[in-house]
Amino acid sequence: MVLEVSDPVSYAIMGCIFVIAYFLALAAGILVFMPIQVVLTASRANYTPKAVNLNQQSIESSPSTSALGFLYGFYFYKDAISTTGTSEKTTLSFFGRIKRLEGSKGLYRGTVWFILSMHVLMLIALSIGLSIYFLSRKLSIDAEHVYVGWEGELLTMFITFPLSVIQARAIVHPVRLNWFNLRDSLKNVTNESEYSQPWRLYKIPGAFLAYFSRWFLIGPCTRLLKWIFIGGGVSMSNENSPITFSTRLLGIVPLFVWLVVLVSIVTMLDCIFVRLAIQRSKKSYRETIDTTGSQAGDIEAMRSSEPIVSLRPCFGEQHPGWNYFNFPYLEPYKGILDCARKMRDEEGWGSLRRAALVSMVSCLVALLS
């Protein structure tokens, strides 16, 4: 059934329906998705260093730092050492922790940036849709035959990256920021150079590479492998015959192997991206311009008895509000591999497996879609 829309009244009605549907979807996303996003981000950001140092024997028995070593360690290596920091260690326990410390409001940290991300995605979708519509009319091409694939996804990923970084920082900030005062709150989650030159967010060591790698592995790479093994890219009988059911069944085996590898890599990338995005190795812009000392008082007055997450303290940013648990200050993460090694050595393999079930679901959806 094709709905023909030709007169202005019909256009207005369709526009109203679209706007209503969009805001209903946005409201549902805020109510359902935001608490999940807050809990996942807080869990992945939570810094829980080992209570004691590994002895030499346990260090030697630890998997190597190679790619295969990380893959083996992800699935088979278990940490036998207690950790310090927050008493809550699992992803689900963070839901109760946030509720206990900040109430239901704490589950909606960073909602402003979720709304902005949704608006950006909608503008991109509308721009692509209108471009296809007018291009198809100009060239007399059926709009259904115009395909927009990974290029649109790449553009979306590139544009939403800084929003994802700011949202992660807003979620784990020691203070529940008032985002109705957007400019002032933004100064609390960015340093001076990032605030004046937002494109510097792309230069955070390793963060954009982790974000891009996750998109590439789940998107184009997985679709390419599906096309090769079960989608008609390779004929295993003869060149003219269609791929049979048995051939598709045979292609499931390498895809299952890929799923096992993909889940481990994506889970680690999810954890690493959050750590790299929230890392503070410089003072925030507000701390830089605050010459009265009022911010320290504001933090003491506004923060709860303890923050919702334990953050890794780095040299260069030694504000007491960011080190509630009095951990020793450490060198910042310098990239993806450096972050993975330091997380493994300082906290154990569990820090790289957080919210693995959620990452597995996203990988399954990508594989089955």
C-alpha positions in Angstrom: 0.0 0.0 0.0 1.4 3.4 -1.0 0.2 6.6 0.6 0.1 9.5 -1.8 0.7 12.9 -0.3 0.1 15.8 -2.6 -1.7 18.7 -0.9 -0.4 21.0 1.9 -2.9 19.7 4.4 -1.8 16.1 4.0 1.8 17.2 4.4 0.9 19.1 7.6 -0.9 16.0 9.0 2.0 13.7 8.1 4.4 16.2 9.7 2.4 16.3 12.9 2.2 12.5 13.1 6.0 12.3 12.6 6.7 14.9 15.3 4.4 13.2 17.8 5.9 9.8 17.1 9.4 11.2 17.4 8.8 12.8 20.8 7.0 9.7 22.1 10.0 7.6 21.1 12.3 10.1 22.7 10.4 10.0 26.0 10.4 6.2 26.0 14.2 6.3 25.3 14.8 8.6 28.2 12.7 6.6 30.6 14.0 3.2 29.7 17.4 3.7 28.0 19.0 6.4 30.2 19.0 4.4 33.5 20.6 1.5 31.6 23.2 3.8 30.0 24.0 5.4 33.3 24.5 2.1 35.1 26.7 0.7 32.3 28.9 3.8 32.1 29.3 4.0 35.9 30.2 0.3 36.1 32.8 0.5 33.3 34.3 3.7 34.7 34.5 2.4 38.3 38.2 2.1 39.3 38.8 -0.9 41.7 42.6 -1.4 42.1 44.0 -4.6 43.6 44.2 -4.6 47.4 47.7 -6.2 47.2 50.3 -6.4 44.5 50.7 -9.6 42.5 53.6 -11.7 43.4 56.2 -12.7 40.8 54.6 -16.1 40.3 51.2 -14.8 39.5 52.7 -12.2 37.2 54.5 -14.9 35.2 51.3 -17.0 34.9 49.3 -14.1 33.6 48.5 -14.1 29.9 50.8 -12.2 27.6 50.0 -8.7 26.2 49.5 -10.0 22.7 46.1 -10.1 21.0 45.8 -13.8 21.6 46.9 -13.3 25.2 44.1 -10.8 25.8 41.6 -13.1 24.0 42.6 -16.0 26.2 42.6 -13.9 29.4 39.2 -12.5 28.7 37.5 -15.9 28.6 39.7 -18.0 30.9 41.7 -16.0 33.3 40.2 -15.4 36.7 41.4 -12.9 39.3 42.1 -14.4 42.7 42.8 -11.1 44.4 40.5 -8.8 46.3 40.1 -5.2 45.1 39.5 -1.9 46.9 37.2 1.0 46.1 33.5 0.8 46.0 31.9 -2.3 47.6 29.7 -2.8 44.5 31.6 -4.6 41.8 29.0 -5.9 39.4 27.0 -4.0 36.8 23.6 -4.8 38.4 24.8 -3.7 41.9 25.5 -0.2 40.5 21.8 0.3 40.0 21.2 0.0 43.7 24.3 2.0 44.5 23.2 5.0 42.4 19.6 4.8 43.8 21.0 4.7 47.4 23.3 7.7 46.9 21.3 10.0 44.7 17.9 8.5 44.3 16.1 8.2 41.0 17.6 11.5 39.8 21.0 9.9 39.7 19.8 7.4 37.1 19.2 10.2 34.6 22.6 11.9 34.7 23.6 13.2 31.3 20.1 13.1 29.9 20.6 16.4 28.2 23.3 14.9 26.0 21.2 11.9 25.2 18.5 14.3 23.9 21.0 16.2 21.9 22.3 13.0 20.4 18.8 11.9 19.4 18.2 15.3 17.8 21.5 15.0 15.9 20.6 11.5 14.7 17.2 12.7 13.6 18.6 15.7 11.7 21.1 13.3 9.9 18.3 10.9 9.0 16.1 13.7 7.7 19.0 15.2 5.7 19.8 11.9 4.1 16.1 11.1 3.5 15.4 14.5 1.9 18.6 14.3 -0.2 17.5 10.9 -1.5 14.0 12.2 -2.2 15.1 15.3 -4.2 17.9 13.5 -5.9 15.6 10.7 -7.1 13.1 13.2 -8.4 15.8 15.2 -10.2 17.4 12.1 -11.8 14.1 10.3 -12.3 15.3 7.4 -10.1 13.1 5.4 -7.8 14.0 6.4 -4.3 13.7 2.8 -3.1 16.7 1.9 -5.3 18.9 4.5 -3.7 21.0 2.8 -1.0 22.8 4.6 1.8 25.0 2.2 3.7 28.1 2.5 5.8 28.8 6.1 4.6 25.8 7.3 6.6 26.7 5.3 9.6 30.3 6.6 9.5 29.0 10.2 9.4 26.7 9.5 12.3 29.5 7.9 14.3 31.9 10.8 13.6 29.3 13.4 14.7 28.0 11.7 17.8 31.5 10.9 19.2 32.0 14.2 21.1 28.5 13.9 22.5 29.2 10.4 23.8 32.4 11.7 25.5 30.6 14.5 27.2 27.7 12.3 28.2 30.1 9.8 29.8 31.9 12.6 31.7 28.6 14.0 32.9 27.5 10.6 34.2 30.6 9.9 36.3 31.2 13.5 37.5 31.4 13.7 41.4 28.7 16.3 41.3 25.3 15.8 39.7 25.5 18.8 37.4 22.7 21.1 36.6 22.5 20.9 32.8 19.8 23.6 32.6 22.8 25.8 33.0 24.5 24.3 30.0 27.5 26.5 29.6 28.6 26.4 33.3 28.2 22.6 33.5 30.1 22.1 30.2 33.0 24.0 31.8 33.1 21.3 34.6 33.5 18.4 32.2 36.0 19.9 29.7 39.4 21.5 30.1 40.2 24.9 28.7 41.4 23.7 25.3 38.4 21.4 24.8 35.9 24.1 25.8 37.3 26.7 23.4 38.2 24.2 20.6 35.7 21.2 20.8 37.4 19.4 18.0 40.2 18.6 20.5 37.9 15.9 21.9 38.8 13.8 18.9 42.5 14.0 20.0 41.8 12.3 23.4 44.5 9.5 23.3 42.9 6.4 22.0 39.2 7.4 22.6 38.2 8.0 19.0 40.1 4.9 17.8 38.2 2.8 20.3 34.9 4.3 19.3 35.6 3.9 15.6 36.9 0.3 16.0 33.8 -0.7 17.8 31.6 0.7 15.0 33.7 -0.9 12.3 33.8 -4.4 13.9 30.1 -4.5 14.6 29.0 -2.8 11.4 30.9 -3.1 8.1 33.2 -5.9 9.2 30.4 -8.2 10.5 28.2 -7.5 7.4 31.1 -8.3 5.1 31.7 -11.6 6.8 27.9 -12.4 6.7 27.9 -11.6 3.0 30.9 -13.9 2.4 29.8 -16.9 4.4 26.0 -16.9 4.1 24.9 -14.0 2.0 25.8 -14.9 -1.6 29.3 -13.5 -1.7 31.0 -16.8 -2.3 29.4 -19.8 -4.1 30.7 -23.1 -2.7 29.2 -25.3 -5.4 29.4 -23.8 -8.8 29.3 -20.3 -10.2 25.7 -20.3 -11.5 23.9 -22.2 -8.7 22.3 -20.4 -5.8 23.7 -20.9 -2.3 21.8 -23.8 -0.7 20.6 -24.3 2.8 23.5 -26.6 3.6 25.9 -24.0 2.4 24.3 -21.4 4.7 24.5 -23.8 7.6 28.2 -24.4 6.9 28.7 -20.6 6.9 27.4 -20.4 10.5 30.5 -22.1 11.8 33.0 -19.4 11.0 30.4 -16.8 12.0 30.1 -18.4 15.4 33.9 -18.2 15.7 33.7 -14.6 14.7 31.0 -13.9 17.3 33.2 -15.4 20.1 36.1 -13.1 19.0 33.8 -10.1 18.5 32.2 -10.3 21.9 35.5 -10.2 23.7 36.9 -7.4 21.6 33.7 -5.2 21.8 33.4 -5.7 25.5 36.9 -4.6 26.1 36.5 -1.7 23.7 33.4 -0.6 25.5 35.2 -0.5 28.9 38.3 1.1 27.4 36.4 3.8 25.6 34.7 4.9 28.8 38.0 5.0 30.7 39.7 7.0 28.0 36.8 9.4 27.6 36.4 10.3 31.3 40.2 10.5 32.1 41.2 13.8 33.6 44.9 14.7 33.2 44.2 18.4 33.2 42.1 20.8 35.3 38.6 21.5 34.1 38.0 24.9 32.5 36.0 26.0 35.5 38.8 25.2 37.8 41.2 27.1 35.6 39.1 30.3 35.6 38.0 30.1 39.2 40.1 32.4 41.2 37.9 32.8 44.2 38.0 29.2 45.4 34.2 29.0 45.3 34.2 25.8 43.3 35.7 23.7 46.1 32.9 24.9 48.4 30.3 24.1 45.8 31.6 20.6 45.3 31.6 19.9 49.1 28.1 21.3 49.4 26.7 19.5 46.3 28.3 16.1 46.3 26.8 13.2 48.1 28.5 11.4 51.0 30.5 9.5 48.4 30.5 9.6 44.6 28.6 7.0 42.6 31.9 5.7 41.1 35.5 5.4 42.1 37.6 7.3 39.5 41.2 6.6 38.6 43.3 9.7 39.8 45.9 10.9 37.3 48.8 13.3 37.6 47.9 16.7 36.3 44.5 16.8 37.9 44.8 16.4 41.7 41.5 18.0 42.8 40.4 16.2 46.0 36.8 15.9 44.7 38.1 13.4 42.2 39.8 11.1 44.7 37.4 10.3 47.4 39.0 6.9 48.1 42.5 8.4 48.4 44.2 6.3 45.8 47.8 7.1 44.7 48.0 9.3 41.6 49.0 7.5 38.5 50.2 8.2 34.9 47.3 8.7 32.5 46.3 6.2 29.9 48.2 6.8 26.7 46.1 4.8 24.2 44.0 1.7 23.7 46.7 -0.9 24.4 48.2 1.1 27.2 44.8 1.4 28.8 44.0 -2.3 28.4 47.4 -3.3 30.0 47.0 -0.9 32.9 43.4 -2.0 33.6 44.5 -5.6 33.6 47.6 -5.0 35.8 46.0 -2.5 38.2 42.5 -4.0 38.6 42.5 -7.5 37.0 40.7 -9.0 34.1 37.3 -8.3 35.6 37.7 -4.6 34.7 37.8 -5.5 31.0 34.7 -7.8 31.2 32.2 -5.4 32.7 28.7 -5.5 31.1 29.9 -8.3 28.8 26.3 -9.6 28.5 25.1 -6.2 27.1 28.0 -6.1 24.6 27.2 -9.7 23.6 23.6 -8.8 22.9 24.7 -5.9 20.7 27.0 -8.2 18.8 24.2 -10.8 18.3 21.8 -8.1 17.1 24.4 -7.0 14.6 25.0 -10.6 13.4 21.3 -11.4 13.1 20.1 -8.2 11.5 
